[in-house]
Amino acid sequence: MQSHLGAARATAALAVVVAAGAAGCSSSGGSLGSSSSGSSGSGMSATQELGATLQNTQSVKSFDSTIDMQASGLPTGTSGGSSGGTMTMAGSFSEQRQPNVTMQFNASTLEAAGQNVGPMDEVITPSAIYFKMQAMSSMMSPGKSWMEIPLSSLKSGEGAGLSQLIGQAQTSNPLSQAQLLAGATNVKTVGTSTMDGTKVTELAGSEPVSAALGKLPSSLRSSVGKQIQTLGISEIKFQVWADGQHNIRKMVVNETGGSASMKVTMTINSLNQPVNISVPSSSEVQQIPSSDLNGGGM
């Protein structure tokens, strides 16, 4: 049971990280035109187009998206440890920020360290995390399908670390870590195409991590910097697809350095539209004991 609970908590933490920084690690497939440099179709330079698009992310109130991530060279221990861990994840992510920050992540595929721990559903509210995993079905009481982690129970040890991740996700603007890209200076326009009937412009570039961190809000700089430092990430390469209103429609960020690499694909399906997030009812949930959350069995 302890190993299953540990995997579940690590999975929950991963989903929170994705929630807080999905736009800082996003990708797309397919070519959008032949490579060229200079201005975008809007008449702006590529750097100006990227800046306007990143600025727009700060006003997003809700969004639906799909996410795909591949990572390798991850620390294998809960406090860092040796590297070499791998992770593959694919699913959908929704967030609404009013009246309260609520997020939902549904992973159709989730593999970590060579083990298939998916599928998984997760809901994050201001007071709790709820998650449902097929791998944990045998641990559930009759009639219960969701595990609940009340945020008030995350007090110390690794539980406190998870609480900090959740807090970061809840207080960050949607797609806030897209601001990591604001330090890029070698941005170019790759081409244009159509996405769901809307014309989009593809921008591409790269930047050292030091420049990226300097553009983050101070409230995020320390926590994100620690995550990147732990992974040994030194360079960020990215592609951004923006529509005529300077909204991100699709994005890819490859982060590399040392032995670690990470690539996450994010496609934005809707912005500032109602999202359907269903919080499990009390009759469906089973709480994880606080002793398991704060170093007593996980």
ZIGIFEN-V170680 format. One record per backbone hydrogen bond with DSSP energy under -0.5 kcal/mol. CO is the residue of the C=O (numbers start at 1). NH is the residue of the N-H. If there is no record, write none. Layout:
((CO:NH) (CO:NH))
//
This chain:
((1:5) (2:6) (3:7) (4:8) (5:9) (6:10) (7:11) (8:12) (9:13) (10:14) (11:15) (12:16) (13:17) (14:18) (15:19) (16:20) (17:21) (18:22) (20:177) (21:24) (22:25) (27:251) (27:266) (38:46) (40:43) (44:40) (45:49) (46:50) (47:51) (48:52) (49:53) (50:54) (51:55) (52:56) (53:57) (54:58) (55:58) (56:59) (57:60) (60:174) (61:97) (62:272) (63:95) (64:269) (64:270) (65:93) (66:267) (67:91) (68:265) (69:89) (70:263) (71:87) (72:261) (74:85) (77:80) (79:81) (80:77) (82:76) (85:74) (86:113) (87:71) (88:111) (89:69) (90:108) (90:109) (91:67) (92:106) (93:65) (94:104) (95:63) (96:102) (100:102) (102:96) (103:124) (104:94) (105:107) (105:122) (106:92) (106:108) (107:119) (107:120) (109:90) (110:117) (110:118) (111:88) (112:115) (115:112) (115:117) (119:134) (120:107) (121:132) (122:105) (123:130) (124:103) (127:151) (127:152) (128:125) (129:149) (130:123) (131:147) (132:121) (133:136) (134:137) (136:139) (137:140) (141:144) (146:286) (147:131) (148:150) (148:288) (149:129) (150:153) (151:154) (153:155) (156:159) (156:160) (157:161) (158:162) (159:163) (160:164) (161:165) (162:166) (163:167) (164:168) (165:169) (166:170) (167:171) (168:172) (173:176) (175:178) (176:179) (177:180) (178:181) (179:182) (180:183) (181:184) (188:190) (188:204) (189:36) (191:202) (193:200) (195:198) (198:195) (199:244) (200:193) (201:203) (201:242) (202:190) (202:191) (203:240) (204:188) (205:238) (206:186) (207:236) (208:211) (208:212) (209:213) (210:214) (211:215) (212:215) (213:216) (217:220) (217:221) (218:222) (220:224) (221:225) (222:226) (223:227) (224:228) (225:229) (226:230) (227:231) (228:232) (228:233) (229:232) (234:209) (235:256) (236:207) (237:254) (238:205) (239:252) (240:203) (240:242) (241:249) (241:250) (242:201) (243:246) (247:243) (249:268) (250:241) (251:266) (252:239) (253:255) (253:264) (254:237) (254:256) (255:262) (256:234) (256:235) (257:260) (260:257) (261:72) (262:255) (263:70) (264:253) (265:68) (266:251) (267:66) (267:269) (270:64) (275:277) (276:278) (277:279) (281:284) (281:285) (282:285) (284:145) (284:146) (286:148) (289:292) (289:293) (290:294) (291:296))
//
